[in-house]
Amino acid sequence: MIVDSHCHLDFPDFAKDRDGVVARAKAAGVGAMVTISTRVKKFEQVRDIIESYDNVFGSVGTHPHNADEELDVTVEDLIRFSEHPKIVAIGEAGLDYHYDHSPREAQATGFRTHIAAARQTGLPLVIHAREADEDMIRILEEEAEKGTFPAVLHCFSSGAELARRGVALGHYVSFSGILTFKNSQGVRDIAAEVPADRILVETDAPYLAPMPHRGKTNEPAYTALTAKVLGEVRGWSLDETARRTTENFSNLFKKVPKSALGLSGEAAA
C-alpha cells in the first residue's frame, strides 16, 4: 500500500467527482490518504469528508496564506478539534515567503500556535515551508527547546540545510510530484540523502501533478508516480518504496490504525 500523506479533498476541484477520486486512488494502490485543513473555520468540510470514507483521515489547521484571518484560533481550539477520532495531524501551518499572502509576523504567530498544539497532543505537525528556510530553521529550533514535537516538512522544495536540520530535530520530509519534474534535480539529490526512515510521499492534490500529468489536476492516485521516482532515486523497487514510506507514515501518524495501512503489530523503522 502507498499512502498519500497530504492532499486537499475539500477543495472545489474534487467536488463533482470525490467518490471517483477516492476509488481511483485505491485502484492505483493508494490505500489511505490524509486530507489537510487550510482553514480551521472551514473544519466542517474536512470533517464531512473523513466521515464519508473509511480510508481518508484529516488534519486541523490554518495555512500560512490564511494566517492573518485566523489569529484568533487558539491552541485549545486546535486541541478540541483534534479530538475527532479521524483527525490525525495538526496543520498545515508554517511560512510562505514566496506569495506573502499573510504578513510574515502573522504567519510566525500562527505557526507557533500550531507547534504548541502538536506538542500538547502528540499529533504530527504538517509544516508548509516555502522560500523561508532561515526563519523556519530558527523557529523550529527555538520551539524544540521548549519541548519536542513530531512534524513533517511537507511537499519539500527547500534547501538541503532545512532538510538536514529538520531531520536532526526528529522530523520527517515528504516529497510530492515536484520530485518528478525535469528541473528538480536538487530536490532529487535531497531525497537521496534523507534517512530512509524519515521519508514520506504525497500529492498536495489538486496541485503539482507529477510527470507525465504535470499541468493537469493532481489527485491521490498519482502518489504512485512520485513513489516510483523516489524508488529510482533511492535504488528501491516500487514495492520496497511503498513498504518503507507506509511504515514511516505509521510511525509518524500514530493515530491512524495500522489495520487501515495494511500493517500488523508495530511498524518497522
Beta strands, then each sheet from edge to edge (+ up, - down):
strand 1: 2-7
strand 2: 30-35
strand 3: 56-60
strand 4: 87-96
strand 5: 125-130
strand 6: 151-153
strand 7: 172-175
strand 8: 199-201
sheet 1: 1+ 2+ 3+ 4+ 5+ 6+ 7+ 8+
end
